[in-house]
Amino acid sequence: MDAFFSFLTPHELALAFGVAIVAGFIKGMVGFAMPLVLISGLTIFLPPELALAGLIFPTVATNLFQALRQGIKAAWASTRLFKVFLISGGIMLLLSAQLVRFLPAQTMLLVIGVFITLFALWQISGRSFNLAHRSSRVEVLVGGFAGAVGGVSGVWGPPTVAYLTALGTAKQDQMRIQGVIYGLGAVALVFAHFGSGVLRAETVPFSIFMILPALAGMWLGSQVMDRIDQASFRKATLFILVIAGANLVRRGLLG
């Protein structure tokens, strides 16, 4: 624990706590974007590798609650339905996670930032992909891409959301399926980054510390979700993601 506190000042801990609450709040509202907000917010004042470690355990915890909101039976049905997506994503996540220690930090931030910004702008413009039916080939491609991005950055929501939206997935089903996909991906991320060295004795306590504020924020977000038009808030969230993505691009270009 002493090694953990040598990594962070009390001021940095307080800022990280606040970022986790905001990230959890947004996830409670729309079901995704928590890792995006965490990696964007934490990298303002923390090294990218420590920020990545910090988002892993709260991502596991919040997605567990989201996936099981309608019960274990519904969560298992979603797991079986999207098994191709999950398997391809899991394999690519484990493989790409091993590159974290070798990729320059600025390159990682730039790649994630460009992807986040383009995705959010595309959604804000009102455009969307529409798929008439599910396809194993498409699920392998989208799942593999989501896993590859997630292994390097801890962020795999945008391609998943785009795919579910393109299928016209119902709101409650989409929330549950996102929880299952992100939750299993987060568990894979834990194992992957114990292997990569991102999660280690010095960084695990920080990730555990981030669970409570993330859950508190998620609870607050879910309470507000029942009272606000979700479509309007989701659009506002996309604007926030544009800002977050632009900040990552700035960090990637300027350091």
N, C-alpha and C positions, 0 to 999 in steps of 0.2 A: 504493500500500500504506500510506503514511503517513496518507492520508485515512481508510483503513479503521480503523487503530488509534486514530484520534482519535474514532471512534464508540464504541469499547468499551474498558473497563478490563480489565486482566488477570483480575480477579475475575469480571467478566461473561463473558469468554471461557471461563474454566474452568467456570462454571455452564452455559453454552451447550453445551459439550462433553459434560457430564454428561447434560443433557436429551436430546441427540442419541443417546447410547448407550442410554438407557432407551427412547426412541422406536423405535430400530432393533431393540432386543431384543423389544419387543412385536410389531412387524411380523414379525420372524422366527418368532414363535410362531403368530400367527393370520392373517398375510397382509395386514392393514390396520391403520389407526389411527395410523400414524406421523405424518402431518400434524396429526391431532387432538392428539396428545401434544406435538408440537413447538410448535404455536401456543399451546396452553394453558400449557406450561412457560415458553416464551420471553417471553410477554407479562407474566409476573410481574415481570420486571426490565428488559424492553426495550420500546420503542414498538411498537405493532402493525404498522406498515409495515415496520420492520426485521425483526421476527419473521417476517412473511410472506416477505420476501426470503430469509431464512435457511433456510426449509424447502424452497425450490424445487429447488435442484440436488441435495441429498441424496434428495429424492423421486424425481427422474429416475433417479439411480444405483441406488437400492435396487429400484425397480420393474423396471429393465432386468434385473437378476439374477433377480428373481422370475419375470418373464415367460419368460425363456429357460431356465428350469431343466429343462424337458423337451425343449429344442431349438427351433430356429428354425421347423421345420415345424409343430409343435404350436402355437406362438405365432401363426403366420400363420393357421392354421385358426380359432383363437379370434377373431382380428381380423376375419376374414370373417363369422363367425357373428354377431358383435355390432356389425356396421358401422353399423346404424341408431342404436344407442345411442351409439356413438362420434362419429358425425357431428353428431347433435343436441346432444350434450354439448359437443363442441368449439366449435360455433357460439355457444352460450350462454356458454361460458367466456370466449371472446374478447370478447364484447360486455360481459359483466358486469365483467370485469377493468378496464375503463376507468372504472368508477365508484369504484374504490378511493380515488383522490385527492380525491374530492368527498364521500364518505360520512364523517360524524363517526366517529372511532375507537371511541368508546363504543357507538355504534349497531351497528357491525360486530361488536364483541365480544359484545354482547347477543344479536343475531340468531343468531350461531354457537353461543353457549352454550346458548340455549333449545333449538335444534334438536338439539344433541348430547345434552343431558340427557334430552329426551323420547324420543329414539331408544333410548338405552341403557336407560332405565327400561322402555320397551315390551318390549325384548328380554329383560330380566331377569325380567319378569313371566311369561315363558313363552309369550306370544302371538306370532304370526307371520302374515304374509300368505302365502297359498297360491294359486298360479296353476296351472291345469291345463295350459296351454301358453303358448308365447311369442306375443307380440303386438307388431306394429310400432308400433301406436298407443301402447301402454303404454311401449314402449322410447323413443319420442320424448318422452313426458312425463317419465319417470323420468330419462332421459339429459339432457334439457334442464334439469331441476331440479338434478341433480347438477352439471352444468356451471355453472349460474348461481351456486350456492353456492360451488363451487370457484374461480371467477374472483375472487370477492370475498375469500375466506378462505384459499384453498389447500387446502381440505378438501372432498372429494367422496366419501369412502368410505361413510358411512352409507346413503345411498339406493342405492348400488351393491350393498352387502352385502345390504340388505333385498331387493332385486330378485332377486339370485342365490339367496338363501336361499328365497325364495318359489317359485322354479322347482325347488327340490330338487336343485340342482347338486351333483355329487359333489365330495368334498373336494379331490382333486388338480386336478380341472378348475377348481374355484372359485378355488383359489390361483393357477393360471396365468392365468385370465381376469381376475382382479383385477389381476395384474401388468401385463397388456396394457392394460386400461382405464385404470388409474392412470398407467402409464408414458406412454401417448400423451397423456393429459390433462396430465401434468406437462410434456411437451415443448411442448404448446400454451400452458401457463402461462408458460413461459420467454419465448416470443415475445410473449404478451399483456402481460407485465409489463416487458418492455423498452419496449413502447409506452406503458404507463401511467406509467413512470418509477420504479416500485418497484425494478426491477433497473437499477442504474446503476453508474458507476465506484466509488462509495463503498460500495455494498452487495454487489456481486458477489463480492469476496474473502471476505466473511463466509459467503456461501452455499457457496462452494467449500470453505472451512474446515470446514464442517459435514458434508461427505461422508464423510470417514474415520471419525469416531466413529459415524455412522449405520450404515455398513457393518459396523463391528466389532460393534456391538450386534446387528445383524441376524444375523450369523454365530453369535453366542452364543445368540440366541433359537432359531435353527434347530437347534442342537445339543440344546437342552433339549426342543424339540418332539418329538424322536424318543424321549424317555424319559418324557414326562408325558402324561396323558390330556388331549387338546386341548379337549374339550368343557368340562371343569372349568376349565381355565385361561382359556378364552374367556369363561366367566361371570365369573371374577375380573376379567378385563380390562374387561368392561362396567361393573363397579362402579368401576373406576379412571376410566373415561370419564365416569361420573356425577359424580365428584369434579372432573374436569377441566372438564366443562361447567358445573358449579356455580360454579367459580372464574371462568370467563369471564362468567357472568351477574353475579357480584359486581363484576367489573371494569367491566362495561358500565353497571351501576347506580350504582356508587360512585366510579368513576374510579380 
